[in-house]
Amino acid sequence: MSSLSRREFGSQSLSSLSPIVASTLLPSLLSSPSLGNTHRRIRVGQIGTKHGHASGKFETLTKLSEHFEVVGVVEEDAAQRDRVQKTAPFQSCTWLTVDQLLSQPGLQLVLIETEIDQLLNMAEKCLRASLHVHLDKPAGASMEQFQRVAKVATETKRIIQLGYMFRSNPAFQFLFKAVKQGWLGEVFEIHGVISKKLASSDRADPTRYRGGSMFELGCHLIDAVVTILGKPQSITPFNTKTTPEVDQLNDNCLSVFRYPKATASIRSSMVEIDGGRRRQLVVCGTKGTIEILPLEPPQLTLTLEQAIGGFRKGTQNVELPKMTGRYDGDLLSLVSAIRGENEYPYSLQHDLTVQECVLKASEMF
C-alpha cells in the first residue's frame, strides 16, 4: 500500500475509512485565506444558547467573520436570554424569533444549539425551510426522529453537520489518515476515555443527561470508532450510578463494541477530578499504535513496527498543526461544502450509524 511522506501527510485529503464515511475527509481549510477573499460570506443564524457548545460555536462564527455573516440568534426562554445577553459573546448580537430568523433574506445556514430534546425539532424546521444545518451532538434521543430528519435533508438536498468537534482535531485527522494508509496494519483494538467532573447543580437535569455520560460525552469517541471500524456486530453497555441514593444519573459508563476482528472500549464518567487531563484515544494495529493523550490540546504518540512515510521505527511524538480554535475546522469544512468547493466529508448514513451506536451504548435504543 502506498504511503505518504511527512510533508504530504499534513495536506493530502483522505479517502473513506469505513464504507459509510464520504469519500474525502476535511482538507486543510485553516490555512486557506483565499476562501474569504473569493466568495461571498455565508449568512448564518443560531437557534438556542443552552447547549454546552452554544457559546463557543457563536464565538467561532463571530471570529470567522470573513466567512460568516451572522444575522441573529434565537433564544425562546426569556430568562435564559436575559442571562446570556449580558455575557460574551452574545452582548452585541441581534435577538430574533424562530420565524424572524427563518425569514431572513439570503439565509443559508442555521446552527442548532438548543437543549438536546429540542435539537431535532428545530433541525427539521430549518431543513424544511431549505437551510443547511449544523446540529450539535448527540442527534437527539429518538432514532426514529433522527431518521425522519435525515430523510428531509436528503429530500431538500441540504447538509446536516453533526457537532462532533474531534473530526477536525489535527490528531484525529492524523489518526484517520494513518489508518487509511495502512501504517498501523489491521486495527484490532481501540480504547477511549472521555470524562469530566459534573457540578452537583447540573446532575438534576433529566433532559440533558438522561442518557448518562456515554450519551453526553462518549458520543464523541463513538463517532471516531465508527469512522475507523464502521458499524459493530454488537454493543454491550456497562453503565452504572455512583450515587444511586442521590440521583439516577449513569455517571460511570463503559461500552464494548465487538467487530469480526477487533474490539473497542469507550469509558466515560462525570465524576472524574480534572477528567479532561486523561481524555484519550488509543488505536492499536498489527503494525503500529497511535495514542492521543490528551485529546485537547492534542498530543499524539506514534509507534511503528517499521519506518514509514518519513517516520522512524519505534515510538515517537508527532508534531501536529496548531489549532486556531476548537470548532474552526468543522465550520470551515461546512462553508466549503455549502459553496460547492468540496464534498461534505461525512455521509448521513455515517451519522445515522453513529447515532444508533450512541443510543445503544447509552441503553436508550
matplotlib code that plots the C-alpha trace (Angstrom):
import matplotlib.pyplot as plt

x = [0.0, 1.3, 2.5, 2.6, 5.7, 5.7, 5.1, 2.3, 0.6, -0.4, -2.0, -3.4, -7.1, -8.2, -10.4, -13.0, -12.1, -15.4, -17.8, -20.3, -17.9, -17.9, -15.0, -12.9, -12.2, -11.5, -8.9, -6.7, -9.0, -7.5, -4.5, -6.7, -7.1, -8.4, -11.8, -12.8, -11.5, -13.1, -16.5, -19.5, -19.9, -22.4, -25.4, -26.0, -28.1, -28.1, -31.1, -30.6, -28.0, -28.5, -26.3, -22.9, -21.2, -23.5, -21.3, -18.2, -20.0, -21.3, -18.0, -16.4, -19.0, -18.2, -14.4, -14.6, -16.3, -14.6, -16.6, -19.8, -22.4, -24.3, -27.9, -29.1, -29.7, -32.9, -33.5, -37.1, -36.5, -36.7, -34.9, -32.1, -31.9, -31.7, -28.8, -26.7, -27.2, -25.1, -22.2, -19.7, -20.1, -23.8, -23.6, -23.9, -26.0, -29.4, -32.2, -34.9, -37.8, -37.6, -39.9, -38.0, -34.7, -36.0, -37.5, -34.2, -33.3, -30.4, -30.1, -28.2, -27.2, -28.5, -26.6, -28.9, -27.7, -30.8, -31.2, -30.9, -34.6, -35.3, -32.4, -34.2, -37.4, -35.5, -33.3, -36.4, -38.0, -34.8, -34.3, -37.9, -37.1, -34.3, -31.5, -28.3, -28.0, -25.2, -26.8, -25.0, -24.5, -25.8, -28.6, -31.5, -32.9, -35.1, -33.6, -36.9, -37.0, -33.4, -34.1, -37.0, -34.9, -32.2, -34.8, -35.9, -32.2, -32.0, -35.2, -34.2, -30.6, -29.3, -26.4, -26.7, -23.3, -23.2, -21.2, -18.5, -15.6, -12.8, -13.4, -11.3, -8.9, -5.4, -4.6, -7.7, -7.1, -3.6, -5.0, -7.6, -5.0, -2.6, -5.2, -6.3, -2.7, -2.1, 0.6, -1.0, -1.8, -5.1, -6.7, -7.6, -8.1, -9.5, -9.7, -11.1, -11.7, -13.6, -14.7, -15.2, -16.5, -20.1, -21.3, -23.9, -26.4, -26.2, -26.9, -30.6, -31.1, -33.1, -33.4, -29.7, -28.3, -30.9, -28.6, -25.8, -22.2, -21.9, -24.7, -23.3, -19.6, -18.9, -20.7, -17.6, -15.4, -18.1, -18.0, -14.3, -14.7, -17.4, -15.1, -12.3, -14.1, -17.7, -20.8, -20.1, -21.6, -22.8, -22.5, -22.5, -23.0, -22.0, -23.5, -23.5, -24.5, -22.0, -24.7, -28.0, -29.2, -29.0, -30.0, -30.4, -27.7, -25.5, -22.3, -19.8, -20.1, -18.4, -19.4, -17.7, -18.0, -17.5, -16.2, -15.2, -11.5, -11.5, -12.9, -13.3, -14.0, -15.2, -15.2, -16.9, -17.7, -18.9, -17.2, -13.5, -11.5, -9.8, -11.1, -10.0, -6.4, -6.9, -9.1, -7.5, -7.9, -5.6, -5.7, -3.7, -3.0, -0.8, 2.0, 1.7, -0.2, -1.3, -2.1, -3.8, -3.4, -4.8, -7.4, -7.2, -4.8, -3.9, -0.7, 0.0, 2.4, 3.1, 4.7, 5.7, 7.0, 8.9, 9.8, 7.2, 6.3, 9.2, 8.6, 11.1, 10.7, 9.7, 7.9, 8.0, 6.0, 4.4, 4.3, 0.8, -0.6, -1.6, -5.3, -6.8, -10.0, -11.9, -14.7, -12.9, -12.2, -15.7, -17.4, -14.9, -15.4, -19.1, -18.5, -16.5, -19.3, -22.0, -20.0, -19.6, -15.8, -15.6, -17.9, -19.1, -16.9, -19.4, -22.4, -25.9, -25.5, -22.4, -24.3, -27.2, -24.9, -23.2, -26.5, -27.7, -24.4, -24.7, -28.2, -27.4, -24.3, -26.4, -29.1, -31.6, -32.3]
y = [0.0, 3.5, 5.7, 9.5, 11.4, 13.5, 16.7, 15.2, 13.8, 17.2, 18.4, 15.4, 14.6, 11.1, 8.5, 7.0, 4.6, 2.8, 2.4, 4.9, 7.9, 10.1, 9.9, 12.8, 13.9, 17.5, 19.3, 21.8, 24.8, 26.7, 27.7, 28.8, 32.6, 32.6, 31.2, 34.5, 36.6, 34.9, 34.0, 35.8, 35.2, 32.6, 34.2, 32.3, 32.3, 30.3, 28.8, 28.2, 29.0, 26.2, 23.5, 23.1, 24.1, 27.1, 29.9, 28.5, 28.0, 31.5, 32.9, 31.0, 32.4, 35.9, 35.3, 33.9, 37.0, 36.8, 33.6, 34.2, 37.0, 36.5, 37.7, 36.8, 34.4, 32.8, 32.0, 31.3, 31.1, 34.7, 34.1, 32.4, 35.2, 37.8, 35.8, 35.2, 38.6, 40.1, 37.8, 37.4, 36.6, 37.4, 41.0, 42.7, 40.1, 40.6, 38.6, 37.2, 34.7, 31.5, 32.8, 36.0, 34.2, 31.7, 34.6, 36.5, 37.0, 35.0, 32.9, 29.7, 28.0, 27.7, 26.3, 24.4, 24.8, 24.1, 21.6, 18.1, 17.3, 20.2, 19.7, 17.5, 19.6, 22.7, 20.9, 19.6, 23.1, 24.5, 21.8, 22.2, 25.8, 24.6, 25.6, 23.8, 22.8, 22.4, 20.1, 19.8, 16.4, 13.9, 13.9, 13.8, 10.9, 9.3, 7.2, 7.3, 11.1, 11.4, 9.1, 11.3, 14.4, 12.7, 11.9, 15.6, 16.5, 14.1, 15.4, 19.0, 18.3, 20.1, 19.3, 18.2, 18.6, 16.9, 18.8, 16.1, 18.5, 15.9, 15.3, 18.4, 17.9, 17.5, 14.5, 12.7, 13.7, 12.2, 9.1, 8.6, 9.1, 6.7, 4.0, 4.6, 4.4, 1.1, 2.5, 0.6, -2.6, -4.2, -2.4, -4.9, -2.7, 0.8, 2.2, 5.6, 7.7, 10.9, 12.2, 15.2, 16.3, 17.4, 20.1, 19.0, 21.6, 20.0, 16.4, 17.1, 18.0, 15.0, 16.3, 16.8, 13.8, 11.1, 9.0, 9.4, 10.2, 7.8, 9.8, 13.3, 12.7, 9.2, 10.0, 12.0, 8.9, 6.6, 8.8, 8.1, 4.3, 4.2, 6.3, 3.7, 0.4, 1.0, -0.5, -3.1, -6.5, -5.8, -3.2, -4.2, -1.4, -1.4, 1.8, 2.5, 5.1, 6.2, 7.8, 5.9, 7.1, 10.7, 10.5, 8.1, 9.5, 6.9, 8.8, 5.9, 4.3, 1.6, 0.3, -2.6, -2.6, -6.0, -6.4, -9.6, -9.0, -6.1, -4.7, -1.2, 0.1, 3.5, 4.8, 8.0, 9.3, 12.5, 12.1, 12.2, 15.1, 17.0, 14.5, 16.4, 15.7, 12.0, 12.1, 9.8, 7.6, 4.6, 2.7, -0.5, -2.3, -5.2, -2.8, 0.1, 2.1, 5.7, 7.3, 10.7, 11.9, 14.4, 15.0, 18.8, 20.3, 17.2, 15.3, 12.3, 9.4, 7.1, 3.6, 1.8, -1.7, -0.4, 3.0, 4.5, 7.9, 9.8, 8.4, 6.0, 2.6, 2.7, 5.3, 9.0, 12.1, 13.7, 17.4, 18.5, 21.6, 24.2, 24.6, 28.1, 27.1, 24.1, 24.5, 26.3, 23.3, 21.9, 25.2, 25.9, 22.5, 23.2, 26.6, 24.8, 22.2, 24.8, 26.8, 23.6, 23.6, 20.2, 17.3, 17.3, 14.5, 12.7, 10.9, 10.8, 7.1, 7.5, 9.9, 7.5, 4.6, 6.7, 7.8, 4.2, 3.2, 6.1, 5.2, 1.5, 2.3, 4.6, 2.0, 4.2, 2.1]
z = [0.0, -0.9, 1.9, 2.5, 3.2, 6.4, 4.4, 2.2, 5.3, 6.6, 3.4, 1.5, 1.8, 2.9, 1.2, 3.4, 6.2, 6.9, 3.9, 5.4, 5.5, 2.5, 0.0, 1.3, 4.9, 5.7, 3.5, 5.3, 5.5, 8.3, 6.1, 3.1, 3.3, -0.3, 0.9, 2.4, -0.4, -3.4, -2.1, -0.6, 3.1, 4.3, 6.0, 9.2, 12.4, 15.6, 17.4, 21.1, 23.7, 26.2, 24.7, 26.2, 23.0, 22.2, 23.4, 21.8, 18.5, 18.4, 19.3, 16.5, 14.0, 15.0, 14.9, 11.4, 10.1, 6.7, 6.1, 8.1, 8.2, 11.4, 11.1, 14.6, 17.5, 18.8, 22.4, 23.3, 27.0, 28.2, 31.4, 29.6, 27.0, 29.8, 31.3, 28.2, 26.6, 29.3, 28.6, 25.8, 23.0, 22.9, 24.2, 20.8, 18.9, 17.3, 19.0, 16.8, 17.0, 15.0, 12.4, 12.1, 11.6, 9.0, 7.0, 6.8, 3.1, 1.8, 5.0, 4.1, 7.4, 11.0, 14.0, 16.3, 19.9, 22.0, 24.8, 23.4, 23.5, 21.1, 18.6, 16.1, 16.2, 15.3, 12.7, 10.9, 10.8, 9.3, 6.7, 5.6, 5.0, 2.7, 5.1, 5.8, 9.5, 12.0, 14.6, 17.9, 19.4, 20.1, 17.5, 20.0, 21.9, 19.3, 16.5, 14.6, 14.7, 13.5, 10.6, 9.7, 9.9, 7.7, 5.1, 5.0, 4.5, 1.6, 0.0, 0.3, -0.6, 2.4, 4.7, 8.3, 10.1, 13.5, 16.1, 16.7, 17.1, 17.1, 13.4, 12.6, 15.5, 13.9, 16.0, 14.8, 11.2, 11.5, 13.0, 10.3, 7.6, 9.2, 9.4, 5.8, 4.6, 6.4, 8.7, 11.7, 9.8, 10.7, 13.6, 16.4, 19.4, 20.2, 23.7, 24.5, 27.7, 27.9, 31.3, 33.4, 36.9, 36.7, 39.0, 41.6, 40.3, 36.8, 37.8, 38.3, 34.6, 33.3, 29.8, 29.1, 31.0, 30.8, 28.6, 31.1, 30.5, 27.5, 25.7, 26.6, 26.2, 24.9, 21.7, 20.5, 20.7, 19.3, 16.2, 15.9, 16.4, 13.6, 11.4, 11.7, 12.0, 10.7, 12.3, 15.0, 15.3, 18.8, 21.6, 25.3, 27.8, 31.4, 32.7, 36.5, 39.0, 41.6, 43.9, 43.3, 46.7, 45.4, 41.7, 38.8, 36.6, 34.8, 35.6, 35.2, 31.8, 29.8, 26.4, 24.4, 20.7, 19.0, 15.4, 13.5, 14.2, 16.7, 19.9, 21.0, 24.6, 25.4, 29.0, 30.2, 33.6, 35.1, 38.4, 37.5, 39.0, 36.2, 33.8, 30.7, 31.5, 31.0, 27.9, 25.4, 22.3, 21.6, 18.4, 18.0, 14.8, 13.8, 12.6, 15.0, 17.6, 17.9, 21.3, 21.5, 25.1, 26.0, 23.3, 23.8, 23.2, 21.3, 21.8, 19.6, 20.1, 17.1, 17.5, 14.3, 13.7, 10.6, 9.4, 7.0, 5.5, 7.0, 10.5, 12.1, 13.6, 17.3, 19.4, 18.7, 19.4, 16.3, 15.9, 15.0, 13.3, 15.8, 16.3, 15.9, 17.7, 18.8, 16.3, 13.4, 11.3, 11.4, 10.5, 7.7, 6.3, 6.2, 4.5, 1.8, 1.2, 1.0, -1.5, -3.6, -3.3, -1.6, -0.9, 2.7, 4.2, 6.4, 4.9, 6.5, 6.7, 8.8, 11.2, 11.4, 12.3, 14.9, 16.5, 16.6, 18.3, 20.8, 21.8, 22.2, 24.2, 26.4, 26.8, 25.0, 22.0]

ax = plt.figure().add_subplot(projection="3d")
ax.plot(x, y, z, "-o")
ax.set_aspect("equal")
plt.show()
